[in-house]
C-alpha cells in the first residue's frame, strides 16, 4: 500500500487540543496566529476554527478527501511572512 501520511485539505478530522470537548471539522489549511502556526478547520455550522498547532494533542482522521478532490498540499513553512 503506497500511502502518504499527511494532513490533507478537505479531509475531516477530530482534534483534541486540550479542551474538554473535541473539535470535529474539515481541514482547510494553515494560517498564522501571532508568531505561531495554526491549523484551520471548518465546523459543521460553517464556523472556521483556528487551533494553535502547539496545542494539538492528537488528530483522528474521520474521512479522507477524495484524491481527485484533494486540494494542493500545503508546503511546510508556507504560512510565515517577512
Backbone as a ProteinNet text record, in pm:
[ID]
protein_1_A
[PRIMARY]
XXXXXXXXXXXXXXXXXXXXXXXXXXXXXXXXXXXXXXXXXXXXXXXXXXXXXXXXXXXXXXXXXXXXXXXXXXXXXXXXXX
[TERTIARY]
84.7	0	89.8	80.5	158.2	68	91.5	3.8	86.8	57.4	124.3	51.6	125.6	67	86.3	-16.6	-10.7	-150.5	-156.8	-284.1	-324.1	-441.9	-484.3	-602.1	-591.4	-701.7	-823.9	-939.6	-1063.1	-1098.6	-1005.2	-1033.1	-1094.5	-1174.4	-1242.7	-1165.7	-1144.4	-1066.7	-1141	-1107.7	-1146.6	-1017.1	-1018.5	-897.1	-909.7	-812.4	-801.4	-696.3	-738.1	-645.2	-649	-679.7	-672	-803.7	-904.1	-1035.4	-1106.4	-1206.2	-1279.9	-1355.4	-1404.1	-1477.4	-1385.3	-1388.8	-1306.4	-1366.8	-1282.3	-1327.4	-1333.9	-1443.3	-1459.6	-1489.3	-1409	-1432	-1342.4	-1362.1	-1286.2	-1164	-1047.2	-923.3	-919.9	-900.5	-899.8	-759.9	-664	-527.8	-461.2	-346.5	-269	-280.5	-264.8	-266.6	-167.9	-166.4	-75.5	-156.3	-117.6	-169.5	-47.2	-28.2	92.1	215.5	303.1	424.8	409	289.4	267	187.9	196.8	120.2	-9	-117.2	-247.9	-299.7	-377.1	-449.2	-592.9	-651.5	-785.3	-881.3	-989.8	-1092.9	-1227.1	-1305.6	-1441.8	-1535.6	-1610.8	-1703.2	-1833.7	-1919	-2045	-2134.4	-2126.4	-2211.8	-2148.6	-2033.7	-1967.7	-1863.4	-1852.1	-1752.5	-1612.6	-1519.6	-1379.3	-1310.1	-1248.5	-1178.1	-1028.3	-955	-809.4	-753.2	-676.1	-619.1	-467.2	-406.7	-261.5	-203	-114.1	-62.3	11.5	68.7	139.3	42.8	-85.9	-186.3	-247	-223.3	-287.3	-222.2	-307.1	-260.9	-267.6	-380.2	-390.9	-498.9	-490	-590	-637.2	-767.8	-823.2	-873.6	-830.8	-881.1	-1016.4	-1121.8	-1256.8	-1298.9	-1256.5	-1295.2	-1190.7	-1130.6	-1030.4	-1097.2	-1035.4	-1082	-1051.9	-1143.9	-1114.3	-987.9	-908.6	-780.2	-798.8	-895.5	-915.2	-967.9	-1032.2	-1087.8	-994.4	-888.8	-797.5	-724.5	-737.3	-666.5	-515.8	-444.3	-298.5	-246.5	-129	-64.5	-4.1	-18.5	44.3	192.1	274.4	417.6	457.1	546.2	591.7	652.6	616.8	672.1	607.3	503.5	442.4	354.5	333.6	246.6	324.5	455.2	535.4	555.9	552.8	565.5	689.5	740	851.1	977.9
-116.8	0	123.8	202	325.1	439.2	490.3	592.7	699.5	823.9	933.7	961.4	972.5	1006.8	1155.7	1229.8	1374.6	1427.2	1545.1	1610.1	1674.2	1638.7	1679.4	1775.4	1885.8	1980.2	1908.1	1933.7	1870.9	1744.6	1691.6	1573.1	1614.9	1526.1	1554.9	1491	1570.1	1525.6	1553.8	1476.4	1504.7	1546.3	1661.9	1719.7	1733.9	1679.5	1702.9	1810.8	1927.1	2038.3	2090.5	2000.1	2034.6	2077.4	2111.4	2143.8	2014.3	2025	1904.3	1844.8	1931.5	1884.1	1884.1	1776.1	1766	1850	1897.4	1971.3	1874.6	1879.9	1795.5	1885.3	1871.8	1955.8	1919.5	1991.8	1971.1	2062.9	2004.3	2080.4	2169.3	2301.3	2398.6	2445.3	2434.3	2477.4	2533	2597.2	2655.4	2806.8	2868.3	3013.3	3052.9	3180.5	3232.2	3295.5	3266.6	3336.1	3392.4	3521.7	3582.8	3524.5	3465	3401.8	3251.4	3199.5	3055.3	3014.5	2887.9	2830.8	2773	2798.9	2745.6	2655.4	2554.8	2471.5	2521.5	2534.2	2589.8	2477.9	2466.5	2365.2	2433.6	2385.1	2434.2	2339.1	2392	2311.3	2291.5	2202.3	2168.9	2290.9	2388.3	2507.5	2617.4	2588	2684.5	2770.9	2760.4	2837.2	2788.8	2883.7	2847.7	2853.4	2742.8	2736.7	2729	2824.5	2830	2768.5	2662.5	2594.4	2603.2	2659.5	2670.3	2528.4	2506.6	2371	2314.7	2400.7	2351.3	2300.6	2331.7	2285.3	2150.5	2105.7	1983.3	1861.9	1780.6	1658.4	1541.9	1530	1430.3	1468.5	1407.5	1421.7	1281.9	1263.2	1139.2	1168.6	1091	1104.7	1035.5	1111.5	1056.4	1024.7	1109.6	1091.7	1158.4	1079.8	1134	1204.6	1313.5	1381.3	1290.1	1281.6	1202.6	1255.3	1165.2	1203.4	1311.9	1296.8	1396.2	1528.4	1525.2	1647.3	1709.9	1638.5	1690.4	1812.2	1925.9	2046.5	2029.8	2131.5	2129.1	2098.4	2041.3	2015.5	2145.1	2171.1	2287.7	2258.5	2352.5	2336.8	2376.3	2299.9	2336.6	2476.1	2555.5	2689.5	2791.3	2751	2841.7	2947.6	2942.4	3039.5	3153	3148.1	3253.1	3369.2	3488.9	3609.3	3686.2	3766.3	3857.9	3786.8
0	0	0	-106.4	-115.2	-71.6	50.9	105.9	174.8	143.2	212.5	342	448.6	577	598	564.4	579	605.2	659.2	681.8	549.5	500	367.2	373.8	302.2	294.1	236.4	296.3	251.4	327.3	406.5	487.2	619.7	677.7	804.2	920	1026.2	1141.8	1271.8	1374.7	1513	1582.1	1648.7	1705.4	1856.2	1927.8	2072	2088.3	2139.6	2157.2	2300.2	2393.8	2534.9	2596.5	2514.6	2568.6	2605.2	2690.1	2728.6	2610.6	2521.9	2405	2283.6	2205.9	2086.6	1974.8	1885.1	1767.3	1650.7	1574.8	1458	1338.8	1233.7	1117.1	1000.9	892	768.2	770.5	746	745.2	621.7	644	535.3	498.8	591.7	563.8	687.6	666	774.9	770.9	887.5	899	1008.1	1040.9	1142.7	1254.4	1378.1	1495.9	1566.3	1556.9	1613.9	1548.1	1628.9	1577.4	1558.3	1581.1	1576.4	1453.1	1419.4	1309.3	1364.1	1293.7	1332	1221.3	1261	1166.1	1165	1046.7	1032.9	995.5	1072.9	1049.3	1031.7	935.6	918.3	990.1	1085.9	1164.3	1086.9	1134.8	1067	1047.5	1138.9	1127.9	1042.3	980.6	893.5	962.2	1094.3	1169.3	1132.3	1115.5	1095.7	1230.8	1271.5	1399.4	1373.4	1431.8	1421.5	1549.9	1536	1652.5	1643.7	1746.5	1752.5	1743.7	1648.5	1626.5	1747.5	1832	1950.4	2057.6	2046	2142.1	2103.3	1981.6	1934.4	1999.3	2062.9	2128.7	2030.7	1959.5	1853.3	1755.2	1635.4	1529.5	1491.7	1479.9	1426.9	1286.4	1188.8	1052.9	1046	1018.6	1011.8	868.7	775.6	636	546.5	457.6	366.5	250	205.5	84.7	-33.8	-129	-249.4	-316.2	-371.6	-430.3	-535.7	-623.3	-729	-673.7	-556.9	-498.6	-396.3	-359.7	-257.8	-312.7	-244.4	-289.6	-278.4	-319.7	-316.1	-176.9	-170.8	-41.9	9.4	139.1	199.1	218.5	182.1	197.5	340	404	538.2	537.1	634.7	646.5	554.8	481.8	384.9	447.6	579.6	644.7	709.6	702.4	764.8	669.2	722.5	641.4	679.6	584.1	611.8	627.5
[MASK]
++++++++++++++++++++++++++++++++++++++++++++++++++++++++++++++++++++++++++++++++++

